[in-house]
Amino acid sequence: MSIDEEALKKTKVLMELLGIEWQDPNYLIQALTHSSYAHENKNVIVEHNQRLEFLGDAVLELAISDFLYRKYPDYPEGALTKVRAGIVCEGSLAAIARQLHLGEFLFMGKGEERSGGRQRPSILADALESLIGAIYLDRGMEVATRFILEKLDEIITEVAKTGGITADYKTQLQERVQQKSENRLSYRIMEEHGPDHCKTFVSAVSYQGVQWGLGSGRTKKEAEQAAAKIALLKIQSGEVSLDGETKE
């Protein structure tokens, strides 16, 4: 794998932020390489992250399944499945990726970047799974599991409380806003892609002209709910305030 010096410096910054001592940093570089970068830079010896994403997805599911099995011995199989699905969904993973600022560190093609790829929920969720796959290969299951449980701790607690039942995040978000202001939130479909029988919609939720969340789903309603969930997570983490401000 060959990446320019500037990119290597950027990768080292992320290594420090993650607090993981990598034995082979090439795993991390691969995890950060979007397929669009590999396709636009065929003269560079580089492997994109889709294979790591496949592996990371399996590692993530095993780690969460093992944790839930031990933590909630009274939950039947069906309840465990619902809780796990709520934890490893795209919205949750994209939210964690944003907290880690993964979008800023991705090696991405110019076309994908111009279209907003660094903030697209599906790309961020895939990047987090790729990162998990890279940690697993480089440091093993114990370190990968510790990373997963640490980063997803709040989401695991939240989802487990509801038993995996899909929440009305739009209502929750509006109620939070109404505690401070009578101003309403606005939702807008930013893009849609895919064939008619299997479309994916991307929705943004904004408050007082400030975009708080971006989410995707198979329907417009699902996309709006996903965007609202992201906004709620940002409020909880302090990334946005109910005064309409967003931290840089």
C-alpha positions as CSV (number, residue, x, y, z in Angstrom):
1,M,0.0,0.0,0.0
2,S,1.3,3.4,-0.9
3,I,-0.1,6.7,0.4
4,D,1.6,10.1,0.2
5,E,3.4,11.7,3.1
6,E,0.6,14.2,3.9
7,A,-1.9,11.4,4.1
8,L,0.4,9.4,6.4
9,K,0.6,12.4,8.7
10,K,-3.2,12.6,8.9
11,T,-3.3,8.9,9.7
12,K,-0.9,9.4,12.6
13,V,-3.2,12.1,14.1
14,L,-6.1,9.6,14.1
15,M,-3.9,6.9,15.6
16,E,-3.2,9.3,18.6
17,L,-6.9,10.2,18.9
18,L,-7.9,6.5,19.0
19,G,-5.2,5.7,21.6
20,I,-4.3,2.4,20.0
21,E,-0.7,1.3,19.4
22,W,-0.8,-0.2,15.9
23,Q,1.6,-2.9,15.0
24,D,0.9,-2.5,11.3
25,P,-0.5,1.0,10.4
26,N,-1.3,-0.3,6.9
27,Y,-4.5,-1.8,8.3
28,L,-5.6,1.6,9.5
29,I,-4.8,3.2,6.1
30,Q,-6.8,0.5,4.4
31,A,-9.7,1.1,6.8
32,L,-9.7,4.8,5.8
33,T,-9.5,4.3,2.1
34,H,-12.9,4.6,0.4
35,S,-13.4,2.8,-2.9
36,S,-13.7,6.1,-4.8
37,Y,-10.1,7.0,-3.8
38,A,-8.8,3.7,-5.1
39,H,-10.7,4.1,-8.4
40,E,-9.5,7.6,-9.0
41,N,-5.9,6.8,-8.1
42,K,-5.2,3.6,-10.0
43,N,-1.5,4.7,-10.3
44,V,-1.2,4.3,-6.5
45,I,-0.9,0.9,-4.9
46,V,-3.9,1.0,-2.5
47,E,-6.6,-1.4,-1.3
48,H,-10.0,0.1,-0.4
49,N,-11.9,-0.8,2.8
50,Q,-14.8,-2.9,1.6
51,R,-13.2,-6.2,2.7
52,L,-12.4,-4.8,6.1
53,E,-15.9,-3.5,6.3
54,F,-17.2,-7.1,5.8
55,L,-14.9,-8.4,8.5
56,G,-15.6,-5.5,10.9
57,D,-19.4,-6.1,10.6
58,A,-18.9,-9.7,11.8
59,V,-16.6,-8.7,14.7
60,L,-19.0,-6.0,15.8
61,E,-22.0,-8.4,15.8
62,L,-20.1,-11.0,17.7
63,A,-18.8,-8.5,20.3
64,I,-22.3,-7.1,20.8
65,S,-24.0,-10.5,20.9
66,D,-21.6,-11.8,23.5
67,F,-22.0,-8.7,25.6
68,L,-25.8,-8.8,25.5
69,Y,-25.9,-12.6,26.1
70,R,-24.0,-12.1,29.4
71,K,-25.4,-8.8,30.4
72,Y,-29.1,-9.7,30.0
73,P,-29.5,-13.4,30.9
74,D,-33.3,-13.0,31.2
75,Y,-33.7,-11.7,27.6
76,P,-35.1,-14.3,25.2
77,E,-33.5,-14.7,21.7
78,G,-36.0,-12.5,20.0
79,A,-35.4,-9.6,22.4
80,L,-31.6,-10.0,22.1
81,T,-31.9,-9.8,18.3
82,K,-34.0,-6.6,18.5
83,V,-31.6,-4.9,20.9
84,R,-28.6,-5.9,18.8
85,A,-30.2,-4.6,15.6
86,G,-30.9,-1.3,17.3
87,I,-27.3,-1.0,18.4
88,V,-25.6,-1.9,15.1
89,C,-27.9,0.1,12.8
90,E,-26.5,2.6,10.4
91,G,-27.6,5.6,12.4
92,S,-25.9,4.5,15.6
93,L,-22.6,3.6,13.8
94,A,-22.6,6.9,11.8
95,A,-23.1,8.8,15.1
96,I,-20.0,7.1,16.6
97,A,-18.0,7.7,13.4
98,R,-18.9,11.4,13.7
99,Q,-17.7,11.5,17.3
100,L,-14.4,10.0,16.2
101,H,-14.3,12.5,13.2
102,L,-13.7,9.6,10.9
103,G,-15.1,11.5,7.9
104,E,-12.2,14.0,8.2
105,F,-9.6,11.2,7.9
106,L,-11.0,9.2,5.0
107,F,-9.1,9.0,1.8
108,M,-11.9,9.7,-0.7
109,G,-12.2,10.5,-4.4
110,K,-12.8,14.1,-5.4
111,G,-16.2,13.4,-6.9
112,E,-17.5,11.6,-3.8
113,E,-16.1,14.3,-1.6
114,R,-17.8,17.1,-3.6
115,S,-21.2,15.2,-3.2
116,G,-20.9,15.3,0.6
117,G,-19.5,11.8,1.0
118,R,-17.6,12.7,4.2
119,Q,-20.9,13.3,6.0
120,R,-23.0,10.6,4.3
121,P,-24.3,8.2,7.1
122,S,-23.7,5.0,5.0
123,I,-20.1,5.9,4.3
124,L,-19.4,6.8,8.0
125,A,-21.0,3.6,9.2
126,D,-19.0,1.5,6.8
127,A,-15.9,3.4,7.8
128,L,-16.5,2.5,11.5
129,E,-17.0,-1.2,10.6
130,S,-13.8,-1.1,8.5
131,L,-11.9,0.5,11.5
132,I,-13.2,-2.3,13.7
133,G,-12.0,-4.9,11.2
134,A,-8.6,-3.3,11.1
135,I,-8.3,-3.2,14.9
136,Y,-9.2,-6.9,15.0
137,L,-6.6,-7.9,12.5
138,D,-3.9,-5.8,14.1
139,R,-4.5,-6.2,17.8
140,G,-7.0,-9.1,18.1
141,M,-10.5,-9.7,19.4
142,E,-9.9,-8.5,23.0
143,V,-8.7,-5.0,21.9
144,A,-11.4,-4.8,19.2
145,T,-14.1,-5.7,21.7
146,R,-12.9,-3.2,24.3
147,F,-13.0,-0.5,21.6
148,I,-16.5,-1.5,20.5
149,L,-18.0,-1.6,24.0
150,E,-16.3,1.7,25.0
151,K,-17.5,3.7,22.0
152,L,-21.0,2.2,21.9
153,D,-21.6,2.2,25.7
154,E,-24.2,5.0,25.7
155,I,-26.1,3.6,22.7
156,I,-26.1,0.0,24.2
157,T,-27.7,1.4,27.4
158,E,-30.2,3.5,25.5
159,V,-31.3,0.7,23.2
160,A,-31.4,-2.0,25.9
161,K,-33.8,0.2,27.9
162,T,-36.4,0.1,25.1
163,G,-35.9,-3.5,24.4
164,G,-34.9,-2.7,20.8
165,I,-38.3,-1.2,20.1
166,T,-38.0,1.5,17.4
167,A,-38.4,4.9,19.1
168,D,-40.1,8.0,17.7
169,Y,-37.0,10.1,17.6
170,K,-38.7,13.0,15.8
171,T,-41.2,13.4,18.7
172,Q,-38.4,13.1,21.3
173,L,-36.3,15.7,19.5
174,Q,-39.2,18.1,19.2
175,E,-40.0,17.7,22.9
176,R,-36.4,18.5,23.8
177,V,-36.5,21.7,21.6
178,Q,-39.9,22.8,23.0
179,Q,-38.4,22.8,26.5
180,K,-36.3,25.8,25.4
181,S,-38.1,27.4,22.5
182,E,-41.4,27.5,20.5
183,N,-39.4,27.3,17.2
184,R,-39.9,24.1,15.2
185,L,-37.5,21.8,13.5
186,S,-37.4,21.5,9.8
187,Y,-36.8,18.3,7.7
188,R,-35.6,18.2,4.2
189,I,-34.8,15.3,1.8
190,M,-31.3,16.0,0.6
191,E,-30.9,13.2,-1.9
192,E,-32.3,9.9,-3.0
193,H,-30.6,7.1,-4.9
194,G,-31.2,3.5,-6.0
195,P,-33.8,1.9,-8.2
196,D,-37.5,2.7,-7.6
197,H,-38.2,-0.6,-5.9
198,C,-35.2,-0.1,-3.5
199,K,-34.6,3.6,-2.9
200,T,-32.5,5.1,-0.2
201,F,-33.4,8.6,1.1
202,V,-31.1,11.0,2.9
203,S,-32.8,13.6,5.2
204,A,-31.4,16.5,7.1
205,V,-33.0,18.0,10.2
206,S,-32.3,21.7,11.0
207,Y,-33.1,24.1,13.8
208,Q,-32.9,27.9,13.3
209,G,-31.0,27.4,10.1
210,V,-28.4,25.1,11.6
211,Q,-28.2,21.5,10.4
212,W,-28.3,19.1,13.4
213,G,-28.4,15.7,11.8
214,L,-28.3,13.7,8.6
215,G,-29.8,10.3,8.3
216,S,-30.8,7.8,5.7
217,G,-33.5,5.2,5.3
218,R,-35.6,3.1,2.8
219,T,-38.5,5.6,3.1
220,K,-38.6,9.4,3.7
221,K,-40.0,8.8,7.2
222,E,-37.2,6.4,8.1
223,A,-34.6,8.9,6.9
224,E,-36.2,11.7,9.0
225,Q,-36.2,9.4,12.1
226,A,-32.6,8.6,11.5
227,A,-31.7,12.3,11.2
228,A,-33.6,13.0,14.4
229,K,-31.7,10.3,16.2
230,I,-28.4,11.7,15.1
231,A,-29.5,15.1,16.4
232,L,-30.5,13.7,19.8
233,L,-27.1,12.0,20.1
234,K,-25.4,15.3,19.3
235,I,-27.4,17.1,21.9
236,Q,-26.5,14.4,24.5
237,S,-22.8,14.7,23.6
238,G,-22.8,18.5,23.7
239,E,-21.9,18.7,20.0
240,V,-25.0,20.9,19.4
241,S,-26.9,23.1,21.9
242,L,-30.6,23.9,22.2
243,D,-29.7,27.5,21.6
244,G,-29.3,26.6,17.9
245,E,-25.5,26.6,18.0
246,T,-23.1,23.9,16.7
247,K,-19.7,23.4,18.2
248,E,-16.9,23.5,15.7
